């Protein structure tokens, strides 16, 4: 006779099991499909075919293509753009910017980066997904600034989200608008400009 404890243990999904594999395959396929076919032709059915799963699985878990892409962007950023903690504001911002730009310029993510902002003004679901993604990322990345405030590197009234926007904004300007190089020299110059502007200055 199987005990209730063993029954409960067997019923629980195992970490890294089939559910995790299906999710990982679907999220990767979502970004790949978006990059290849564009938003207008993006469907959960197409993502399911690419991922090798049944589309009802995606409908059950995410419901919409926007929800799946938002989850994919979150997971990709979590894996590829960790929040640094080097003990230095300048070094943290450098590492963050380098990782964010490296991630944003991969074929899978660049497709979303280019498509979603242009579509957001006309699609409420896309606008909501973009707002949710950036609210989460600014809060996470803002920890860098909060630690710098606690260390006394910068004034205590510096707003974390504004600093992160100032670091990443110029990179997205080059990626989406001017097409100018996104090289390490540019990253360092941007971070140095911001950090120099944040340093406490003597009164008078």
TILO-905853 format. One record per atom (N, C-alpha, C): residue in one letter; x, z, y. Coordinates in steps of 0.001 Angstrom, whole numbers, plus 500000, padded with zeros to 6 digits. Layout:
! TILO-905853
AXZY ...
! end
This chain:
! TILO-905853
X500848500000498803 X500000500000500000 X500883500000501247 X500601499056502199 X501435498920503391 X500968499912504433 X501892500670504986 X501520501667505990 X501064500994507265 X500272501758508088 X499791501214509354 X500948500919510294 X502005501723510218 X503166501492511082 X503809500152510765 X503966499856509445 X504569498585509053 X503667497421509428 X502344497616509298 X501419496560509688 X501543496244511181 X501610497298512016 X501732497102513448 X503034496410513790 X504120496815513087 X505415496202513339 X505393494722513011 X504739494380511890 X504690492981511483 X503838492153512431 X502836492796513052 X501934492060513936 X502557491773515293 X503540492581515672 X504146492382516983 X505009491128516996 X504948490293518098 X505849489153518196 X507285489616518345 X508184488970517647 X509579489352517704 X510262488702518906 X511115489470519635 X511853488872520742 X512682487698520239 X512668486601520978 X513441485438520562 X512794484663519444 X511531484971519111 X510834484275518046 X510254482953518501 X509246482474517750 X508681481156518018 X508105481058519427 X507434482113519886 X506837482089521210 X507883481860522295 X509024482534522160 X510105482365523138 X510676480962523073 X510802480416521871 X511348479060521725 X510402478030522320 X509112478215522088 X508115477292522649 X508146477351524169 X508205478561524712 X508251478699526171 X509482478018526749 X510649478256526148 X511882477652526652 X511810476130526591 X511294475597525494 X511185474142525357 X510213473571526380 X509097474257526612 X508101473766527556 X508626473803528987 X509328474862529353 X509842474963530718 X510910473906530980 X511794473703530024 X512806472664530186 X512159471288530272 X511180471055529414 X510492469762529406 X509723469533530697 X509171470583531282 X508429470445532529 X509295469911533651 X510495470474533817 X511391470008534865 X511899468596534571 X512197468320533298 X512668466976532930 X511585465930533169 X510360466253532811 X509256465322532981 X508986465070534471 X509029466119535276 X508823465965536711 X509884465062537320 X511149465262536915 X512227464440537446 X512067462982537036 X511540462746535841 X511466461371535325 X510233460619535815 X509065461268535802 X507836460527536098 X507269460821537476 X507727461897538133 X507173462271539417 X505930463127539272 X505539463742540388 X504426464689540323 X503104464019539981 X502842462859540562 X501527462235540377 X501253461882538920 X502287461563538166 X502114461212536752 X502437462373535816 X502679463534536392 X503012464712535589 X501749465290534971 X501752465479533661 X500617466083532966 X501127467083531937 X500271468031531594 X500640468959530534 X500774468238529202 X500001467173529012 X500143466395527790 X501512465753527686 X501998465179528786 X503330464579528782 X504417465603528571 X504261466767529197 X505244467844528999 X505235468299527544 X504051468410526971 X503939468840525570 X504631467855524635 X504437466561524878 X505102465558524022 X506617465679524125 X507103465857525324 X508553465980525512 X509086467247524849 X508294468314524910 X508739469593524342 X508550469662522831 X507738468738522280 X507473468764520848 X506494469841520442 X505535470143521344 X504517471145521033 X503145470540521305 X502110471224520865 X500752470724521093 X500320471091522508 X499606470185523160 X499235470428524560 X498306471622524713 X497519471939523686 X496648473105523808 X497459474391523976 X498672474400523435 X499551475558523617 X499875475748525092 X500129474640525792 X500466474726527213 X499240475089528044 X498097474514527714 X496875474854528435 X496535476329528276 X496759476832527068 X496445478225526794 X497381479156527570 X498630478793527654 X499620479688528259 X499696479556529779 X499630478302530295 X499810478100531728 X498542477599532442 X497742476817531764 X496495476353532360 X496630475129533229 X497668475094534102 X497875473955534999 X499335473556535007 X499587472320535434 X500973471852535534 X501728472631536607 X501022473019537690 X501681473758538766 X502167475119538288 X501341475795537485 X501737477106536966 X502947476983536053 X502981475928535248 X504127475732534354 X505397475436535149 X505300474572536155 X506484474226536949 X506974475440537726 X506057476247538260 X506473477465538949 X507229478385538003 X506722478556536789 X507401479385535797 X508765478803535453 X508829477471535365 X510099476808535052 X511123477022536161 X510684476926537405 X511597477128538532 X512081478572538582 X511181479507538321 X511579480915538298 X512632481176537223 X512363480676536013 X513276480921534907 X514621480244535136 X514578479035535640 X515827478313535918 X516654479064536956 X516007479526538028 X516731480275539057 X517274481585538503 X516487482244537656 X516959483500537060 X518226483292536256 X518272482182535509 X519426481903534660 X520619481378535445 X520359480483536386 X521447479766537066 X521856480365538402 X520971481177539005 X521282481727540329 X521098483249540302 X521972483957539606 X521875485414539592 X522212485985540965 X521758487194541231 X522045487846542512 X523409488520542413 X524406488061543195 X525760488635543077 X525822490060543629 X526812490799543175 X527063492147543688 X528562492404543613 X529296491824544575 X530761491924544576 X531272493067545435 X530387493675546235 X530829494702547168 X531167494164548535 X530983492851548724 X531284492203550003 X530141491269550363 X529617491391551576 X528537490512552010 X528974489058551986 X530142488780552522 X530614487395552571 X530730486808551174 X531351487545550255 X531536487020548907 X530209486874548174 X529311487828548372 X527984487728547749 X527258486478548231 X527282486235549535 X526581485069550078 X527236483769549630 X528557483763549533 X529254482570549028 X528826482262547597 X528834483282546744 X528478483063545342 X527018482646545204 X526157483254546001 X524740482887545973 X524556481433546394 X525167481042547499 X525006479679548000 X525566478656547023 X526720478937546461 X527318478003545499 X526411477818544283 X525895478919543766 X525035478825542587 X523729478122542916 X523140478436544076 X521862477827544456 X522008476327544648 X523100475902545277 X523310474474545514 X523608473752544208 X524413474375543354 X524707473763542053 X523428473568541251 X522537474550541308 X521271474447540588 X520361473385541214 X520264473398542534 X519337472491543225 X519733471029543097 X521005470761542836 X521463469374542768 X521576468853541335 X521113469625540345 X521016469082538994 X519824468130538942 X519858467112538075 X518761466139538038 X517399466775537819 X517315467797536936 X516027468403536634 X515437469115537844 X516261469880538545 X515744470678539655 X515619469855540930 X516530468930541142 X516453468140542370 X515139467364542452 X514624466949541286 X513336466262541286 X512248467135541874 X512234468410541492 X511231469336542028 X511509469650543490 X512775469845543823 X513144470176545208 X512707469077546169 X512830467827545742 X512454466711546612 X510943466481546631 X510300466637545479 X508883466278545395 X507956467334545975 X508188468582545644 X507193469610545950 X506998469864547445 X508061469949548262 X507800470189549695 X507006469075550363 X507242467835549966 X506504466735550589 X505044466704550160 X504756467253548980 X503389467249548471 X502603468486548896 X503309469559549217 X502652470840549495 X501583470773550586 X501811470042551694 X500769470026552740 X499440469417552283 X499481468659551185 X498277467964550731 X497709468533549437 X498422469508548829 X497987470057547547 X498074471576547610 X496933472220547610 X496892473675547744 X497646474379546611 X497513473858545392 X498161474501544247 X499681474429544364 X500198473294544841 X501640473154545014 X502136474075546120 X501390474117547223 X501767474994548334 X501821476447547879 X500841476869547086 X500802478245546603 X501977478532545673 X502310477560544819 X503437477739543902 X504746477862544669 X504931477015545667 X506151477078546470 X506268478381547230 X505157478828547802 X505162480094548535 X505508481256547615 X504937481258546416 X505204482333545454 X506665482329545020 X507194481138544741 X508587481046544298 X509532481595545358 X509376481142546605 X510318481550547642 X510132483000548054 X508927483510547990 X508723484932548284 X509502485792547286 X509449485412546019 X510175486154544988 X511679486028545165 X512150484792545413 X513594484590545534 X514163485268546772 X513455485203547895 X513949485854549104 X514006487365548916 X513027487921548203 X513051489359547938 X514229489731547041 X514463488927546000 X515589489201545102 X516927489036545814 X517111487897546468 X518384487617547137 X518603488548548315 X517505489039548888 X517615489963550015 X518311491263549653 X518414491570548350 X519146492764547928 X520597492712548404 X521156491507548496 X522522491338548994 X522645491926550396 X521685491603551244 X521703492062552634 X521421493560552707 X520506494032551877 X520195495458551884 X521419496286551493 X522183495805550521 X523404496526550135 X524426496502551261 X524530495367551967 X525466495276553092 X525065496240554212 X523766496396554434 X523307497362555441 X523699498777555024 X523501499082553735 X523813500426553248 X525313500716553356 X526150499686553197 X527604499866553306 X528070499926554753 X527196499610555689 X527585499615557094 X528257498335557556 X528184497269556742 X528795495998557140 X528024495334558275 X526729495560558304 X525873494949559316 X524880495987559814 X524200495662560895 X523236496597561481 X522078496845560521 X521477498001560626 X520396498387559708 X519092497649559988 X518984497009561155 X517734496313561470 X517781494823561142 X518859494372560496 X518942492969560088 X517914492694558995 X517136491642559143 X516074491328558191 X516643490500557038 X516582491002555803 X517230490328554675 X516777488886554464 X515466488638554478 X514979487290554219 X515487486272555216 X515619486687556478 X516109485783557515 X517551485371557244 X518354486319556777 X519754486011556466 X519832485012555314 X519049485232554271 X519080484322553127 X518605482935553539 X517576482862554347 X517111481561554844 X518196480869555653 X518929481645556459 X519990481066557281 X521140480525556430 X521382481174555283 X522451480713554385 X522033479456553621 X520832479459553068 X520405478361552206 X519768477205552969 X519199477490554135 X518505476449554895 X519359475232555215 X520586475397555716 X521412474228556027 X521696473356554807 X521833473979553643 X522074473199552424 X520881472317552095 X519677472869552211 X518476472070551942 X518284470997553016 X518726471263554231 X518693470252555281 X519549469054554878 X520725469316554360 X521607468214553937 X521053467504552706 X520525468274551778 X520012467686550550 X518792466811550811 X517878467299551638 X516582466636551792 X516494465714553007 X517336465932554014 X517154465204555264 X518349464320555611 X519521464927555817 X520645464143556348 X521454463422555283 X521471463961554056 X522271463348553006 X523763463577553147 X524167464441554048 X525603464721554236 X526123465550553055 X527448465552552836 X528004466199551640 X527704467693551577 X527393468139550358 X527186469564550095 X528416470103549355 X529566470081550033 X530801470503549382 X531109471964549700 X532157472479549077 X532475473894549243 X532933474207550662 X533538473246551326 X533949473460552717 X532724473742553591 X531664472999553350 X530427473211554101 X529826474578553781 X529824474958552501 X529269476255552103 X530031477385552794 X531356477328552750 X532160478385553367 X531946478449554870 X531879477286555520 X531677477267556967 X530326477887557335 X529299477581556560 X527975478132556829 X527964479647556665 X528521480128555564 X528540481570555302 X529383482305556345 X530545481745556699 X531399482393557701 X530680482505559044 X529980481453559428 X529251481467560688 X528207482586560708 X527498482737559596 X526437483742559530 X527015485147559474 X528021485358558641 X528612486689558517 X529252487120559827 X529956486210560500 X530560486547561796 X529498486952562806 X528362486295562759 X527282486630563685 X526603487948563375 X526740488428562148 X526072489669561743 X526953490904561935 X528246490712562149 X529136491859562261 X528787492703563485 X528808494017563312 X528544494893564476 X529568494661565567 X529112494664566823 X530000494478567958 X529989495733568841 X531149496035569448 X531188497212570339 X530202497040571494 X529649498143571947 X528740498077573093 X529475497553574312 X528760496774575097 X529357496251576332 X530193495075576103 
! end
